[in-house]
Amino acid sequence: MPASRFPSFTRRLGVAFVALAIVGATNLAVQANATAQDASEPTNDRVLVELGEQLYGAHCALCHGGQGVGLDEPGPSGGPPLIGVGAASVDFMLRTGRMPATDQRHRLERKPPAFDATEREALIAYITSLGDGGGPAIPDVNGWEDAGLAAGLKSFTSNCAACHGPTAAGIAVGQRDVSPALDVVTPLEIAEAIRTGPGVMPVFSQEVMSDEEMQEVVAWIMDLRDRESPGGLQFGRSGPVTEGVIAWILGFGVLGVVMYLLGEKTGDAPTHGDPDA
């Protein structure tokens, strides 16, 4: 090889080595970053579970016992076990403020939620980590806006109207149990209640009500509560019975006032032939 070409060949070879080194370093950095991300995921999960364990000990263990085993005690302080209840049940109870219970006489009434989204996620992570799975997961309600309303009416009438009323206004179920009105619930809360059956409500599994039917029920309830009332006041959309009762009350009230005024005028009129008049 000519001497004059040796420096040029050396420089090109050096550039090639530098390029290989850059490529190798970049690949190593990418792999290291990916490994670090993979390693961080369980760490973040552990941090979330640890936060959930702290929140559980402070707010839930008094009624549900240590590690979700439940307390088999008479009276309002005993809480059921939470092992295997599933993420949907925990999310529903916390999202709607039904838990933690602040009034033992009204344990499953809706209240403002006591935890923010991160705390709720942490409690779900901890409680679901206590068992080997089981229980329904948080349902996917994406696409409920496109579900069929006619099919939703049919499913709601067959499965829900007996307890929640034909217009989802809520009625008495029996004894002290009253089904709540569905005028403030979100689509996710409706789906979670269907899958978990809170309180005395039955559980509608996928074998009983498919995901498609569940979304149709969600669509019907959301459409029902957002409808306008062209006839005037809706009176809770409770039907002609309520409207008739109100008509009777108003009618008797007006009739009573008229009778009172007529009677007062008749009583004040002078009587002919009475010397004291």
ZIGIWO-V772923 format. One record per residue. N is the residue number from 1. NEAR is the number of other C-alpha atoms within 10 Angstrom. D_FIRST is the distance of its C-alpha to the first C-alpha in whole Angstrom. Layout:
BEGIN
n=<N | N>
near=<NEAR | NEAR>
d_first=<D_FIRST | D_FIRST>
END
This chain:
BEGIN
n=<1 | 2 | 3 | 4 | 5 | 6 | 7 | 8 | 9 | 10 | 11 | 12 | 13 | 14 | 15 | 16 | 17 | 18 | 19 | 20 | 21 | 22 | 23 | 24 | 25 | 26 | 27 | 28 | 29 | 30 | 31 | 32 | 33 | 34 | 35 | 36 | 37 | 38 | 39 | 40 | 41 | 42 | 43 | 44 | 45 | 46 | 47 | 48 | 49 | 50 | 51 | 52 | 53 | 54 | 55 | 56 | 57 | 58 | 59 | 60 | 61 | 62 | 63 | 64 | 65 | 66 | 67 | 68 | 69 | 70 | 71 | 72 | 73 | 74 | 75 | 76 | 77 | 78 | 79 | 80 | 81 | 82 | 83 | 84 | 85 | 86 | 87 | 88 | 89 | 90 | 91 | 92 | 93 | 94 | 95 | 96 | 97 | 98 | 99 | 100 | 101 | 102 | 103 | 104 | 105 | 106 | 107 | 108 | 109 | 110 | 111 | 112 | 113 | 114 | 115 | 116 | 117 | 118 | 119 | 120 | 121 | 122 | 123 | 124 | 125 | 126 | 127 | 128 | 129 | 130 | 131 | 132 | 133 | 134 | 135 | 136 | 137 | 138 | 139 | 140 | 141 | 142 | 143 | 144 | 145 | 146 | 147 | 148 | 149 | 150 | 151 | 152 | 153 | 154 | 155 | 156 | 157 | 158 | 159 | 160 | 161 | 162 | 163 | 164 | 165 | 166 | 167 | 168 | 169 | 170 | 171 | 172 | 173 | 174 | 175 | 176 | 177 | 178 | 179 | 180 | 181 | 182 | 183 | 184 | 185 | 186 | 187 | 188 | 189 | 190 | 191 | 192 | 193 | 194 | 195 | 196 | 197 | 198 | 199 | 200 | 201 | 202 | 203 | 204 | 205 | 206 | 207 | 208 | 209 | 210 | 211 | 212 | 213 | 214 | 215 | 216 | 217 | 218 | 219 | 220 | 221 | 222 | 223 | 224 | 225 | 226 | 227 | 228 | 229 | 230 | 231 | 232 | 233 | 234 | 235 | 236 | 237 | 238 | 239 | 240 | 241 | 242 | 243 | 244 | 245 | 246 | 247 | 248 | 249 | 250 | 251 | 252 | 253 | 254 | 255 | 256 | 257 | 258 | 259 | 260 | 261 | 262 | 263 | 264 | 265 | 266 | 267 | 268 | 269 | 270 | 271 | 272 | 273 | 274 | 275 | 276 | 277>
near=<6 | 5 | 7 | 8 | 9 | 10 | 10 | 11 | 12 | 11 | 11 | 11 | 12 | 12 | 12 | 12 | 12 | 12 | 12 | 12 | 12 | 12 | 12 | 12 | 12 | 12 | 12 | 12 | 12 | 12 | 12 | 12 | 12 | 12 | 11 | 11 | 12 | 11 | 11 | 12 | 11 | 11 | 12 | 11 | 14 | 15 | 14 | 20 | 21 | 16 | 18 | 22 | 22 | 15 | 18 | 23 | 15 | 10 | 15 | 21 | 18 | 15 | 21 | 21 | 19 | 15 | 19 | 23 | 16 | 19 | 17 | 14 | 11 | 8 | 8 | 12 | 13 | 16 | 20 | 14 | 17 | 19 | 19 | 18 | 18 | 21 | 23 | 21 | 23 | 23 | 22 | 21 | 22 | 24 | 21 | 18 | 19 | 20 | 23 | 18 | 19 | 13 | 10 | 11 | 9 | 13 | 14 | 19 | 18 | 16 | 15 | 11 | 16 | 16 | 17 | 11 | 12 | 12 | 16 | 20 | 19 | 25 | 27 | 23 | 22 | 24 | 22 | 23 | 15 | 14 | 16 | 9 | 14 | 12 | 17 | 17 | 18 | 19 | 17 | 13 | 19 | 10 | 11 | 20 | 16 | 10 | 18 | 17 | 20 | 13 | 17 | 21 | 21 | 16 | 18 | 24 | 16 | 10 | 16 | 18 | 18 | 16 | 18 | 21 | 20 | 17 | 19 | 23 | 18 | 20 | 17 | 14 | 15 | 10 | 6 | 8 | 13 | 15 | 21 | 19 | 15 | 19 | 16 | 10 | 14 | 14 | 19 | 21 | 22 | 21 | 23 | 28 | 19 | 22 | 25 | 24 | 15 | 16 | 13 | 11 | 14 | 14 | 16 | 18 | 15 | 14 | 7 | 12 | 17 | 12 | 17 | 17 | 20 | 27 | 28 | 26 | 31 | 28 | 25 | 23 | 23 | 21 | 13 | 17 | 16 | 9 | 8 | 11 | 10 | 7 | 6 | 7 | 10 | 13 | 12 | 14 | 17 | 15 | 12 | 10 | 9 | 14 | 15 | 11 | 11 | 13 | 12 | 12 | 12 | 12 | 11 | 12 | 12 | 12 | 11 | 12 | 11 | 12 | 11 | 12 | 10 | 11 | 11 | 11 | 9 | 10 | 9 | 8 | 9 | 10 | 10 | 8 | 7 | 7 | 6 | 7 | 8>
d_first=<0 | 4 | 6 | 9 | 7 | 7 | 11 | 11 | 10 | 12 | 15 | 15 | 15 | 18 | 20 | 20 | 21 | 23 | 25 | 25 | 27 | 29 | 30 | 31 | 33 | 35 | 35 | 37 | 39 | 40 | 41 | 43 | 45 | 46 | 47 | 49 | 51 | 52 | 53 | 55 | 57 | 59 | 59 | 61 | 63 | 64 | 65 | 67 | 69 | 70 | 71 | 73 | 74 | 75 | 77 | 79 | 80 | 82 | 83 | 83 | 84 | 87 | 88 | 86 | 85 | 82 | 79 | 81 | 83 | 86 | 90 | 93 | 95 | 98 | 99 | 96 | 94 | 93 | 89 | 88 | 85 | 81 | 79 | 78 | 80 | 76 | 74 | 77 | 80 | 79 | 77 | 80 | 83 | 80 | 80 | 83 | 85 | 87 | 85 | 85 | 89 | 91 | 95 | 95 | 98 | 96 | 92 | 91 | 92 | 89 | 88 | 85 | 82 | 82 | 78 | 75 | 73 | 70 | 73 | 74 | 71 | 71 | 74 | 73 | 70 | 72 | 75 | 73 | 71 | 74 | 75 | 72 | 72 | 75 | 77 | 76 | 73 | 73 | 74 | 72 | 74 | 72 | 73 | 77 | 77 | 77 | 79 | 82 | 85 | 88 | 86 | 86 | 90 | 91 | 89 | 90 | 93 | 93 | 91 | 92 | 95 | 97 | 96 | 95 | 97 | 97 | 95 | 93 | 96 | 96 | 99 | 101 | 100 | 102 | 104 | 102 | 99 | 98 | 95 | 93 | 93 | 90 | 90 | 87 | 85 | 81 | 79 | 78 | 81 | 83 | 80 | 80 | 84 | 84 | 81 | 83 | 86 | 87 | 91 | 93 | 91 | 90 | 86 | 85 | 82 | 79 | 82 | 85 | 83 | 79 | 77 | 78 | 81 | 81 | 79 | 82 | 84 | 82 | 82 | 86 | 87 | 85 | 86 | 90 | 90 | 88 | 91 | 93 | 97 | 98 | 102 | 102 | 102 | 100 | 102 | 99 | 99 | 101 | 103 | 107 | 108 | 107 | 108 | 112 | 112 | 111 | 114 | 116 | 116 | 116 | 119 | 121 | 120 | 121 | 124 | 125 | 125 | 127 | 130 | 130 | 130 | 133 | 135 | 135 | 136 | 139 | 140 | 140 | 143 | 146 | 149 | 152 | 155 | 154 | 156 | 153 | 151>
END
